[in-house]
Amino acid sequence: MSIWGFLAVSGGSWFSWLGLDGKQSTMIVDGPVARDQLRLFYITCWVTLFLFLVVGGVLAYATIKFKARTEADEHAVPPPQGHGNPFVEIALIGGSVLALVIIAVPTLKSILYTYDVPIADKANAYQVTATGNQWWFKFEYPSEQIPGAGSLVTANELVIPVGRPVHVDLRSIDVMHSFWVPKLAGKVDMIPNRPNFLWMQADEPGYFWGQCAEFCGESHALMRFRVIALGPKEFNDWLAQQKQPARDVPAPAAARFGGATVQPAALRTFKENEPGLSEAFEVAPLDAWRAKQFPEKNEVPELIQKGRQLFAAKTCITCHTIRGVPGALGITGPDLTHVGARSTIVGGLLVNTPEQIQRWIHAPELVKPGNKMWVTGYLVNHIQLTPDDEVALVAFLESLK
């Protein structure tokens, strides 16, 4: 085991004790890019610690050694001075240069390594395009083409294959953002009208937290995303499902829409800034994501069809794409073709449950201030939803697996 691997293993308990093992920890990493950056961090820390101990030790020695302890000492002749001593000055310059070299060489190697996918792995690299929006992320898979629909597109949850380098082209559609998945790779800016990129790789299947790391407006702190790393078979199964059009749950021909079928659940009052992710979800998020890939057990087809009709009637189709739903070709908001299969919604802010979906569509401005769904959707189009409407829309969105 290398010294860096030893530090990662032995330091795990210390990181936990110090609170450095969080969801976005840069000290416990799961990919080669983040691991190389952590190695460089350790080198820099050890060199600066050595310099601190040397300089601090000399300062402490001089302070104690030459401290005036009596009145006579205060008027004593100063000891011989080292100023102008060629040996001392050359030694100090040489030591400083050596310290810089020790840091500079690994830094240059790390820059070259983390800049782009290594040449030996380029042919195997998987391509993804990430686009920053206020305040959510769009992910496009250019190698996964859908007949008549172009590239596969998802939002806020980037699913990647395990053990394979992923080249991520970074774009911004409005202001400057920054793409950061701490456990997999360092942050890189997404700049309007200027292409940028990074690469990352996950060693094992996992669920990783990402964040926009560049202030981009009112809800910058609420612009989050997830990276889900899957094994080859599970990843291919996910791709095959994502390429399908939106799932349709037909209602019986004689079904009647209305409150008689299902009574709407009362929306409880949410506290201001109440977290949208439960502790249970955060303990096993990958298991929660896998569970979302299957239809809900208590689906009500009549309610789903009513929600499907409301999605068009309330002009939601002008901002969102849902492949398979006529007219739903909007690009202002996230693609919702398979939104029911995502573990989170609203840019990774809320867990994907009926309660949280209803919370979002009931009052989006309270969940994510300044969002376009509220400003250019609800306000401009005068959208008003009754409790019955909200329940039907929730049922429809949850059915989109």
C-alpha positions as CSV (number, residue, x, y, z in Angstrom):
1,M,0.0,0.0,0.0
2,S,1.3,3.5,-0.9
3,I,1.8,6.1,1.8
4,W,-1.2,8.0,0.4
5,G,-3.4,4.9,0.6
6,F,-2.2,4.4,4.2
7,L,-3.0,7.9,5.1
8,A,-6.5,7.5,3.6
9,V,-7.2,4.3,5.5
10,S,-5.6,5.3,8.8
11,G,-6.9,8.8,8.7
12,G,-10.5,7.7,8.2
13,S,-11.3,7.6,11.9
14,W,-9.6,11.0,12.4
15,F,-11.5,12.5,9.6
16,S,-14.7,11.2,11.1
17,W,-13.8,12.6,14.5
18,L,-12.9,16.0,13.0
19,G,-16.1,16.0,10.9
20,L,-14.2,15.8,7.6
21,D,-16.0,12.7,6.3
22,G,-19.1,14.4,5.0
23,K,-21.0,13.9,1.8
24,Q,-18.7,16.3,0.0
25,S,-15.5,15.5,1.7
26,T,-12.3,16.0,-0.2
27,M,-10.4,13.9,2.3
28,I,-12.1,10.6,1.6
29,V,-12.1,10.2,-2.2
30,D,-13.4,7.5,-4.6
31,G,-11.7,8.2,-8.0
32,P,-8.2,8.7,-9.5
33,V,-8.5,12.4,-10.2
34,A,-9.6,13.3,-6.7
35,R,-7.0,10.9,-5.3
36,D,-4.2,12.6,-7.2
37,Q,-5.4,16.0,-6.0
38,L,-5.5,14.7,-2.4
39,R,-1.9,13.4,-2.8
40,L,-0.8,16.9,-3.9
41,F,-2.6,18.4,-0.9
42,Y,-0.7,16.1,1.5
43,I,2.6,16.9,-0.1
44,T,2.0,20.7,0.3
45,C,0.9,20.2,3.9
46,W,4.0,18.2,4.8
47,V,6.3,20.7,3.2
48,T,4.7,23.7,4.8
49,L,4.5,21.9,8.2
50,F,8.3,21.3,8.0
51,L,8.9,24.9,7.2
52,F,6.7,26.0,10.0
53,L,8.5,23.8,12.5
54,V,12.0,24.9,11.3
55,V,11.1,28.6,11.3
56,G,9.1,28.4,14.5
57,G,11.9,26.4,16.2
58,V,14.6,28.9,15.3
59,L,12.4,31.7,16.5
60,A,11.6,30.0,19.8
61,Y,15.3,29.2,20.3
62,A,16.4,32.8,19.6
63,T,13.7,34.1,21.9
64,I,14.6,31.9,24.8
65,K,18.4,32.0,24.2
66,F,18.8,35.7,24.0
67,K,16.1,36.9,26.3
68,A,17.2,39.7,28.6
69,R,16.8,38.2,32.1
70,T,18.5,40.9,34.2
71,E,18.9,44.7,34.0
72,A,22.5,44.1,33.0
73,D,21.4,41.9,30.0
74,E,19.4,44.8,28.7
75,H,22.5,46.9,28.3
76,A,24.8,44.0,27.2
77,V,26.6,44.1,23.8
78,P,24.5,42.3,21.1
79,P,25.8,38.9,20.1
80,P,27.5,38.4,16.7
81,Q,25.0,39.0,13.9
82,G,24.5,36.6,10.9
83,H,23.5,39.4,8.5
84,G,25.7,39.3,5.5
85,N,27.0,35.8,6.2
86,P,27.2,34.2,2.7
87,F,26.8,30.7,4.0
88,V,23.7,31.5,6.0
89,E,22.1,33.4,3.1
90,I,22.9,30.8,0.5
91,A,21.6,28.1,2.7
92,L,18.3,30.0,3.2
93,I,17.9,30.6,-0.5
94,G,18.8,27.0,-1.4
95,G,16.3,25.7,1.2
96,S,13.5,27.9,-0.1
97,V,14.2,26.8,-3.7
98,L,14.2,23.2,-2.6
99,A,10.9,23.6,-0.8
100,L,9.4,25.1,-3.9
101,V,10.7,22.4,-6.2
102,I,9.3,19.7,-3.9
103,I,5.9,21.3,-4.3
104,A,6.2,22.4,-7.9
105,V,7.2,19.1,-9.5
106,P,4.2,17.1,-8.1
107,T,1.9,20.1,-8.9
108,L,3.0,20.1,-12.6
109,K,2.5,16.3,-12.8
110,S,-0.9,16.6,-11.2
111,I,-2.0,19.4,-13.6
112,L,-1.0,17.3,-16.6
113,Y,-2.7,14.2,-15.2
114,T,-6.0,15.8,-14.1
115,Y,-6.2,18.1,-17.1
116,D,-7.7,15.5,-19.4
117,V,-8.2,11.8,-19.8
118,P,-4.8,10.0,-20.0
119,I,-3.9,9.2,-23.6
120,A,-3.9,5.5,-22.9
121,D,-7.6,5.7,-21.7
122,K,-8.9,8.2,-24.3
123,A,-10.4,5.5,-26.6
124,N,-12.4,4.1,-23.7
125,A,-13.6,7.4,-22.3
126,Y,-17.3,8.0,-22.0
127,Q,-18.6,11.4,-23.2
128,V,-21.1,13.6,-21.4
129,T,-22.0,17.2,-21.7
130,A,-23.0,19.2,-18.6
131,T,-24.8,22.5,-19.0
132,G,-25.3,24.9,-16.1
133,N,-28.6,26.8,-15.8
134,Q,-30.0,29.0,-13.0
135,W,-30.3,26.8,-10.9
136,W,-30.0,23.3,-12.2
137,F,-27.8,21.1,-14.4
138,K,-28.6,19.5,-17.7
139,F,-26.8,16.3,-18.7
140,E,-26.6,15.2,-22.3
141,Y,-25.2,11.8,-23.6
142,P,-24.1,12.5,-27.2
143,S,-23.2,8.8,-27.8
144,E,-26.7,7.7,-26.8
145,Q,-28.9,8.7,-29.7
146,I,-32.7,8.3,-29.6
147,P,-34.4,8.0,-33.1
148,G,-36.3,11.2,-33.8
149,A,-35.3,12.8,-30.5
150,G,-31.5,13.3,-30.6
151,S,-29.2,12.7,-27.7
152,L,-30.4,11.3,-24.4
153,V,-30.9,14.1,-21.9
154,T,-31.4,14.0,-18.2
155,A,-31.3,16.6,-15.4
156,N,-29.6,17.0,-12.0
157,E,-28.6,13.3,-11.8
158,L,-25.6,12.2,-13.9
159,V,-25.4,8.4,-14.2
160,I,-21.9,7.1,-15.2
161,P,-20.3,3.7,-15.6
162,V,-17.9,2.4,-12.9
163,G,-14.2,2.0,-13.7
164,R,-14.4,4.0,-16.9
165,P,-13.1,7.5,-17.4
166,V,-15.8,10.1,-18.1
167,H,-15.0,13.2,-20.2
168,V,-17.4,15.9,-19.2
169,D,-17.8,18.9,-21.6
170,L,-18.8,21.9,-19.5
171,R,-21.2,24.6,-20.8
172,S,-23.3,27.4,-19.3
173,I,-26.5,28.8,-20.8
174,D,-26.7,32.0,-18.7
175,V,-24.1,33.0,-16.1
176,M,-20.9,31.5,-14.8
177,H,-21.3,28.3,-12.8
178,S,-18.8,25.8,-11.5
179,F,-19.0,22.0,-11.7
180,W,-17.7,20.2,-8.6
181,V,-18.0,16.6,-7.4
182,P,-15.5,16.6,-4.5
183,K,-15.1,12.9,-4.1
184,L,-14.4,12.4,-7.8
185,A,-12.8,15.5,-9.2
186,G,-11.9,19.1,-8.5
187,K,-14.0,22.1,-9.5
188,V,-13.9,23.5,-13.0
189,D,-15.8,26.7,-14.2
190,M,-18.7,26.6,-16.6
191,I,-18.2,29.9,-18.6
192,P,-20.8,31.3,-21.1
193,N,-19.6,31.2,-24.7
194,R,-16.4,29.4,-23.7
195,P,-16.1,25.6,-23.8
196,N,-14.4,23.9,-20.8
197,F,-14.1,20.3,-19.6
198,L,-12.9,17.9,-16.9
199,W,-12.7,14.2,-16.5
200,M,-13.5,11.9,-13.6
201,Q,-13.8,8.2,-12.8
202,A,-15.6,6.3,-10.0
203,D,-13.7,3.3,-8.6
204,E,-16.8,1.6,-7.2
205,P,-20.6,1.9,-7.5
206,G,-21.7,4.8,-5.5
207,Y,-23.8,7.9,-5.0
208,F,-21.9,11.2,-5.0
209,W,-23.0,14.7,-4.1
210,G,-22.2,17.6,-6.5
211,Q,-22.5,21.3,-6.2
212,C,-22.2,24.5,-8.2
213,A,-19.2,26.2,-6.6
214,E,-19.4,29.6,-8.3
215,F,-21.9,32.3,-7.1
216,C,-24.5,32.4,-9.8
217,G,-27.5,34.3,-8.4
218,E,-30.2,34.2,-5.7
219,S,-30.4,30.4,-5.3
220,H,-26.8,29.6,-6.0
221,A,-26.5,27.6,-2.7
222,L,-29.5,25.5,-3.8
223,M,-27.9,24.5,-7.2
224,R,-26.9,20.9,-6.5
225,F,-26.7,17.6,-8.4
226,R,-25.8,13.9,-8.0
227,V,-23.5,11.5,-9.7
228,I,-24.6,7.9,-9.6
229,A,-21.9,5.3,-10.6
230,L,-23.2,1.9,-11.7
231,G,-21.6,-1.4,-12.8
232,P,-21.6,-2.2,-16.6
233,K,-24.9,-4.2,-16.7
234,E,-26.8,-1.9,-14.4
235,F,-25.6,1.1,-16.4
236,N,-26.6,-0.4,-19.7
237,D,-30.0,-1.4,-18.3
238,W,-30.5,2.2,-17.1
239,L,-29.6,3.5,-20.5
240,A,-32.1,1.2,-22.2
241,Q,-34.8,2.4,-19.9
242,Q,-33.9,6.1,-20.3
243,K,-34.1,5.9,-24.1
244,Q,-37.8,4.8,-23.9
245,P,-40.5,7.4,-24.2
246,A,-42.4,8.5,-21.1
247,R,-44.3,5.7,-19.4
248,D,-48.1,5.9,-20.0
249,V,-50.5,4.4,-17.5
250,P,-53.9,4.1,-19.3
251,A,-57.0,4.6,-17.3
252,P,-60.1,2.4,-17.7
253,A,-62.4,3.7,-20.4
254,A,-65.2,4.3,-17.9
255,A,-63.0,6.2,-15.4
256,R,-64.3,9.4,-14.0
257,F,-61.9,12.2,-13.1
258,G,-62.4,14.0,-9.8
259,G,-62.2,13.9,-6.1
260,A,-64.4,10.9,-5.9
261,T,-61.6,8.6,-7.0
262,V,-58.9,9.8,-4.6
263,Q,-59.2,12.4,-1.9
264,P,-56.3,14.9,-2.1
265,A,-53.8,14.7,0.7
266,A,-53.6,17.9,2.8
267,L,-50.4,19.7,2.3
268,R,-48.7,20.2,5.6
269,T,-47.1,23.5,6.5
270,F,-43.4,23.4,5.8
271,K,-41.0,25.4,8.0
272,E,-38.9,28.1,6.2
273,N,-35.7,26.4,4.9
274,E,-36.8,23.0,6.1
275,P,-34.4,20.3,4.7
276,G,-35.8,18.4,1.8
277,L,-33.7,15.2,2.4
278,S,-34.4,12.8,5.2
279,E,-31.8,11.2,7.4
280,A,-32.9,7.8,6.2
281,F,-32.3,8.8,2.6
282,E,-28.8,10.1,3.3
283,V,-27.8,6.8,5.0
284,A,-28.3,4.7,1.8
285,P,-28.9,7.0,-1.1
286,L,-27.9,4.5,-3.8
287,D,-30.5,2.0,-2.5
288,A,-33.1,4.8,-2.6
289,W,-32.1,5.6,-6.2
290,R,-32.4,2.0,-7.2
291,A,-35.9,1.7,-5.6
292,K,-37.1,4.7,-7.7
293,Q,-36.5,2.8,-10.9
294,F,-39.6,0.7,-10.4
295,P,-43.3,1.8,-10.6
296,E,-45.0,2.8,-7.4
297,K,-47.1,0.1,-5.8
298,N,-50.3,2.2,-5.3
299,E,-50.6,3.9,-8.6
300,V,-54.1,5.2,-9.5
301,P,-54.4,5.2,-13.4
302,E,-57.3,7.6,-13.4
303,L,-55.3,10.2,-11.3
304,I,-52.3,9.8,-13.5
305,Q,-54.3,10.5,-16.6
306,K,-55.8,13.5,-15.1
307,G,-52.4,14.8,-14.2
308,R,-51.2,14.1,-17.7
309,Q,-54.0,16.3,-19.0
310,L,-53.3,19.0,-16.4
311,F,-49.6,19.1,-17.4
312,A,-50.7,20.4,-20.8
313,A,-53.6,22.5,-19.7
314,K,-51.5,24.4,-17.2
315,T,-48.9,25.2,-19.9
316,C,-46.1,23.0,-18.2
317,I,-45.4,21.6,-21.7
318,T,-44.0,25.0,-22.8
319,C,-41.0,24.7,-20.5
320,H,-40.5,20.9,-20.1
321,T,-39.8,18.1,-22.5
322,I,-41.5,14.7,-21.9
323,R,-40.9,12.3,-24.8
324,G,-44.2,10.6,-25.7
325,V,-46.4,13.4,-24.4
326,P,-47.7,15.5,-27.4
327,G,-46.5,19.1,-27.3
328,A,-44.2,18.7,-24.4
329,L,-41.1,20.0,-26.1
330,G,-40.0,22.8,-23.8
331,I,-36.3,23.4,-23.1
332,T,-36.4,26.2,-20.5
333,G,-36.8,23.6,-17.7
334,P,-35.4,20.1,-17.0
335,D,-36.3,17.2,-19.2
336,L,-39.0,15.2,-17.2
337,T,-39.3,12.1,-19.4
338,H,-38.2,9.9,-16.5
339,V,-38.3,12.3,-13.6
340,G,-40.1,9.6,-11.5
341,A,-36.9,7.5,-11.6
342,R,-34.7,10.2,-10.0
343,S,-33.9,10.1,-6.3
344,T,-34.1,13.9,-6.0
345,I,-35.8,16.8,-7.6
346,V,-35.4,20.6,-7.7
347,G,-31.7,20.5,-8.5
348,G,-30.9,17.9,-5.8
349,L,-32.6,19.9,-3.1
350,L,-35.6,17.7,-2.3
351,V,-36.0,13.9,-2.1
352,N,-38.3,12.6,-4.8
353,T,-41.4,11.7,-2.8
354,P,-45.1,12.7,-3.4
355,E,-45.0,15.1,-0.4
356,Q,-41.9,16.9,-1.6
357,I,-43.2,17.1,-5.2
358,Q,-46.4,18.6,-4.0
359,R,-44.4,21.1,-1.8
360,W,-42.5,22.2,-4.9
361,I,-45.4,22.7,-7.3
362,H,-47.5,24.3,-4.5
363,A,-45.1,27.1,-3.8
364,P,-41.9,27.0,-5.9
365,E,-40.8,30.5,-4.9
366,L,-40.6,29.4,-1.3
367,V,-38.4,26.4,-2.1
368,K,-36.0,28.0,-4.5
369,P,-36.3,31.8,-4.6
370,G,-36.2,33.5,-8.0
371,N,-36.6,30.2,-10.0
372,K,-37.9,30.5,-13.6
373,M,-40.7,28.1,-13.0
374,W,-42.2,30.7,-10.7
375,V,-41.1,33.9,-12.4
376,T,-41.8,33.0,-16.1
377,G,-44.3,30.2,-15.5
378,Y,-46.7,30.7,-12.6
379,L,-46.6,34.5,-12.6
380,V,-46.6,35.1,-16.4
381,N,-49.2,32.4,-17.2
382,H,-51.3,33.0,-14.1
383,I,-51.1,29.4,-13.1
384,Q,-53.3,28.4,-10.2
385,L,-53.5,24.9,-8.8
386,T,-56.2,23.4,-6.6
387,P,-55.4,20.7,-4.1
388,D,-57.0,18.2,-6.5
389,D,-54.8,19.5,-9.3
390,E,-51.7,19.2,-7.2
391,V,-52.4,15.5,-6.3
392,A,-53.1,14.6,-9.9
393,L,-49.9,16.3,-11.1
394,V,-47.9,14.5,-8.4
395,A,-49.3,11.2,-9.4
396,F,-48.4,11.8,-13.1
397,L,-44.9,12.9,-12.3
398,E,-44.3,10.0,-10.0
399,S,-45.4,7.6,-12.7
400,L,-42.7,8.8,-15.2
401,K,-40.2,6.0,-14.5
